[in-house]
Amino acid sequence: MLITLSILFTAVIPTLVAQEESGSAKFVVVKTLFISGNEIKPGSYSVKWESTGSEATVIFINQGKQIAKMPAKLVEADKKVDFDSVTIAKDSAGRDAVKNIQFEGKKARIVFE
């Protein structure tokens, strides 16, 4: 019985750890953008994210201060990307909005709603 439980825990722990991911990047915003209703003004930002499974939390930091913290979805891309990238499109109010962020060397894409 003890051996069976030991094997079970050994098999489960790596799977749970593999689903937890994090990343960070630096971005320069040249015009006001909106992300999930949060206004991001021009400036230099550090963007950090942490996820468990498909749920992610994303934090935007400017000059050492947290500007916004929001939920997002973590979506698996086809392949790892070679550089950090941001996709911008119009939101329902016609404003420029960040739709997703991909981090260099990761297959994961952070998608904002």
N, C-alpha and C positions, 0 to 999 in steps of 0.2 A: 504494500500500500504506500509506504513512504517513498519508494523508488518511483512509482507511478506519478505521485504528486510532484516530485522533484522534476521529472521529465516534462510534465504539463506546464509548470511554472517557467522552465527554461524555454519552452516553445512559445509561450505567450508574451513574455517580457520583451523580446526583441521586436515583435510586431507592434506593440504599443509604443515603444520608443521611436520606431521608424516613422510613425504617423505624426510625431511632434516635430515641427520644423520651425525655423526662424531665419530671418535675413534682415539685411539693412542696405541702404544705399543713400547717396546724396544727390539731390536734385536742385536745380536752379529754376525757379518759376519766374517767367518774364512778364506775365499778365495775370490778373485775378482769375482763379479757377474755382470750381465748386466740386466737392467730393462728398457724396451722400448728404447734400444740403449744407455742408460746412464750407465756409469761404476761406480760401487759401490765397493770401495776397502775395505779390511779387517779393522774392527773396530767396535765400539759400536755406534748404531744408534737409534734415536727416529724416529718413523714413525707416521705421522699424516695424517688423511684423513677427507675430508668433501665431502658430496654428496648432490645432489638434484636429486631425481628420480634415474635413472640408471647411471648418469654421476658422476664421482668422480674426485677429485684432491688429489694427494698424494704427501707429502713432506717428504724427508729424511733429517735428521739433524744429524750432527756429531760434537761433541765438540762445540755446540752452533751455528754452521754455517749451513746454508741451503746448502746441497750438490746437491740435485736434486728436481725438482718439475715437475710432469707429470700428464697427464690425464689418467684415467682408467675407467673401467666399474664396476658398483656395481651389483652383481648377488646374488640373494636370494638362500641360501643353504637350505637343507632339515630340518636341526635343528641347534640349537645353539651349538657352540663348547666349550669345557671345557678349552682350552688353546690356546694361539697364535700359529699360524703355517704358514709356508712358503712352497710353492711347487716350486721346481727347476727342470728344464728340459733343454735340449740343444736347442739353437735358430738355425735359418737358417745358421748361420756362424759356428756352432759347439761349441759355448761358453755356459757356464753355465748361465742360465737366470732365473730370478724369473718370474713365470707364474701367481701366485696368492698369496694373503695373507688373512688369516682369523684371526679375533680378538676374544679373549676370551669373552664368553657371548653374542656374536652377531651371527645372522643368515646370515649376509651379508658377501660376499666374494669379495675382490678387485681383479679384473682380469686385467692384463696388456697385451697389444697387441704387 
